Amino acid sequence: MTFEEDVGRLEAIVRDLERDELDLEGALRLFEEGIVRLRSASSALADAQGRVQELVETASGTFDLAARDD
């Protein structure tokens, strides 16, 4: 899933949990899914942050993406 899809699903999970209409088992399933989605979104965000940090300004004022070491 994409970062945007993960965030959208997280928002839906929060809405469902806030409605207080779920039984305990259903709430736990949503909570578990939310943790998985949160980890996925956090990973995608960390990757994007790393790419942004690798941008380096060249002497001519343009920007290049530096090679990553992973």
Helices and strands as residue ranges (DSSP letters): H 3-18, H 24-53, E 55-57, E 63-65
